Amino acid sequence: MQAKKITFVLSFHDTGESIWNHLDSGYQKIIIKEGKKKNYPKEDGSFQVLPLHSKNPFLFIRSLYHLATSKLIIIDNYFGFLSVTNFKPEVQVIQLWHAAGAIKQFGLQDRSITHRSKAAHQRFQQVYDHFDKIVVGSDKMVEIFQESFGLDESHFLKTGIPRTDFFFQEQEMEKCRHKLEQKYPVIKERRVILYAPTFRDKQLDHPEIHLDFQKLFDAFRKEYVILLKLHPAVAAHAYVHLPSFVVDVSAYPYVNHLLTISDILITDYSSIPFEFSLLDKPMIFFPYDLEEYQQERGFWEPYEENMPGPIAFDTEQLIEIIRNHEFDMERVRQFARKWNQYSDGSSSKKLIQALHLKTQDCSDKEDGTTDEI
């Protein structure tokens, strides 16, 4: 068994990036990922990048080998293979999850699984039971995960969400702003609105955008530019031809980078507000299908009470909110404190210490970290 091997199984690139960037170079880091290979580290002596689902038997066997020979496995989503995997007792599975907070219900509380079979529910619980530790940024998420995964409080690491460290690194954020200004020069001329709606399953057949961009253009063309961040399935079919006003950034992979250049966020049921609130900027919520979505998915708290910004149900209402600057920034700050309770800019290092790993800093031995994995 590789004594210093760490295997990441990821749906989202940015959940693990801050961890492997802080780890000592002596660790062998295996990334088994969903989706495209781009945006991951280049393969070398310390990094290997493999697909999660591969029809290539050689790659499939390599992935299984690394899972079987790692003492530490870090994941960020629900992965069905865990229900049929038996790890040795010394193996730890750490759940980073892919959201710092939760608006809609998931896991055992997901309304869409109500009519699933008893065997399916047992399979879900078998996956959750493999989570030795779950990383959280707040006590509120402990409560939600306990209900979602059926696990007790001993399973949680209150070290904060590693990818939120980025929002405490002004120099790194400034570099991202500069790169984005070069890529999208129009954002240097006007204030930026980021529209990032949640993907709905029905959009596979009906990829619609419910904002009226022509009305927004008529109201704000001299003051704002809109960055449009859509799910790839929607972006491929939804075309907005207002090139001086609407910029499609759907293919840009780093949502956190887009948040740094955005002055206002418009979204609905996404987890983006939990990170965006750390930047102390206003946001607007556009849940045009609120009643339908609530019946299908369910919310942890009453939607209109929980959201840290004004709610608009049509484009006209949204225009008035922006025009009149109807934002309560103290509400945003309260939201940030509630959901980012333990995310203080050092979450990656705190997690690495909690797992008894070494960071790149050669002074680790002085602060109590050891090299047990």
FENFEN-V221864 format. One record per residue. N is the residue number from 1. D_LAST is the distance of its C-alpha to the last C-alpha in Angstrom with 2 decimals. Layout:
n: <N N>
d_last: <D_LAST D_LAST>
This chain:
n: <1 2 3 4 5 6 7 8 9 10 11 12 13 14 15 16 17 18 19 20 21 22 23 24 25 26 27 28 29 30 31 32 33 34 35 36 37 38 39 40 41 42 43 44 45 46 47 48 49 50 51 52 53 54 55 56 57 58 59 60 61 62 63 64 65 66 67 68 69 70 71 72 73 74 75 76 77 78 79 80 81 82 83 84 85 86 87 88 89 90 91 92 93 94 95 96 97 98 99 100 101 102 103 104 105 106 107 108 109 110 111 112 113 114 115 116 117 118 119 120 121 122 123 124 125 126 127 128 129 130 131 132 133 134 135 136 137 138 139 140 141 142 143 144 145 146 147 148 149 150 151 152 153 154 155 156 157 158 159 160 161 162 163 164 165 166 167 168 169 170 171 172 173 174 175 176 177 178 179 180 181 182 183 184 185 186 187 188 189 190 191 192 193 194 195 196 197 198 199 200 201 202 203 204 205 206 207 208 209 210 211 212 213 214 215 216 217 218 219 220 221 222 223 224 225 226 227 228 229 230 231 232 233 234 235 236 237 238 239 240 241 242 243 244 245 246 247 248 249 250 251 252 253 254 255 256 257 258 259 260 261 262 263 264 265 266 267 268 269 270 271 272 273 274 275 276 277 278 279 280 281 282 283 284 285 286 287 288 289 290 291 292 293 294 295 296 297 298 299 300 301 302 303 304 305 306 307 308 309 310 311 312 313 314 315 316 317 318 319 320 321 322 323 324 325 326 327 328 329 330 331 332 333 334 335 336 337 338 339 340 341 342 343 344 345 346 347 348 349 350 351 352 353 354 355 356 357 358 359 360 361 362 363 364 365 366 367 368 369 370 371 372 373>
d_last: <10.72 8.94 5.74 5.41 7.43 8.21 11.60 14.24 17.38 20.04 23.73 24.01 22.88 22.88 20.53 17.43 18.98 18.50 14.73 14.26 17.00 15.23 11.81 11.71 13.41 11.06 8.91 10.78 12.05 14.09 16.78 18.90 21.77 25.12 28.10 28.82 26.52 28.01 26.34 22.88 21.52 23.20 21.43 20.44 17.95 15.06 16.53 17.97 20.13 21.46 23.97 23.24 26.67 27.98 31.06 29.93 28.69 26.66 24.68 24.40 23.00 20.45 19.23 19.11 17.25 14.36 14.32 14.44 11.64 8.85 6.58 7.25 10.92 12.93 16.68 19.86 22.63 24.05 23.09 25.30 23.24 21.00 24.13 24.17 20.51 19.15 15.40 14.10 13.77 10.01 9.71 10.04 12.69 13.39 17.03 18.05 21.60 24.08 26.50 26.55 29.41 31.60 35.30 35.79 34.58 31.90 29.96 31.95 34.48 35.24 38.96 38.77 37.13 39.91 41.75 38.83 38.86 37.32 35.07 33.85 33.05 31.14 29.13 28.36 27.16 24.99 23.16 22.88 21.70 18.49 17.60 15.30 15.57 18.13 18.28 21.85 24.15 26.80 27.97 30.27 27.50 26.09 29.56 29.78 26.47 27.41 30.63 29.28 26.45 27.80 24.82 25.09 24.04 20.95 19.16 19.49 17.65 20.55 19.00 21.44 21.40 19.56 22.32 24.94 23.80 26.10 29.12 28.64 28.59 32.31 32.10 29.91 32.23 35.22 33.97 33.65 37.14 38.57 37.17 38.44 41.81 42.08 41.17 43.42 46.13 48.04 45.53 46.79 50.24 49.67 47.44 44.77 44.46 41.44 42.26 39.20 40.27 38.23 38.54 40.75 40.74 44.50 44.16 43.31 47.03 48.37 46.40 48.41 47.96 49.83 50.33 53.68 52.74 56.39 57.12 54.16 55.39 58.89 57.61 54.97 55.36 56.15 53.45 50.33 48.38 46.35 42.98 42.63 39.13 39.55 37.57 38.05 40.20 42.54 42.48 43.68 46.88 47.50 49.44 50.71 53.14 53.29 51.66 52.55 51.21 48.47 45.52 43.33 39.69 38.32 36.71 34.94 31.23 30.15 31.73 30.41 32.33 35.46 35.21 35.46 38.85 40.22 42.76 43.13 40.96 42.72 40.75 41.08 38.23 35.34 32.22 33.04 34.98 31.94 30.64 34.17 35.14 32.87 35.34 38.28 40.38 42.74 42.22 44.62 44.02 45.99 45.54 48.64 47.83 46.59 48.46 47.55 43.86 43.69 45.28 42.95 39.58 40.13 38.87 36.90 39.61 43.13 42.69 45.44 44.40 40.70 41.06 41.24 44.12 47.50 47.86 50.16 51.31 53.26 53.53 56.49 54.63 51.70 54.13 55.70 52.39 51.51 55.08 55.35 51.80 51.34 47.90 46.74 43.94 43.37 42.46 39.84 38.39 38.33 36.55 33.89 33.38 33.20 30.60 28.54 28.41 24.83 24.72 25.79 24.54 21.21 19.47 16.76 15.81 16.17 13.86 11.06 11.80 12.05 8.53 7.51 6.72 9.24 12.47 15.04 17.05 17.04 18.06 14.76 14.75 18.13 17.33 14.83 11.46 8.80 5.85 3.80 0.00>
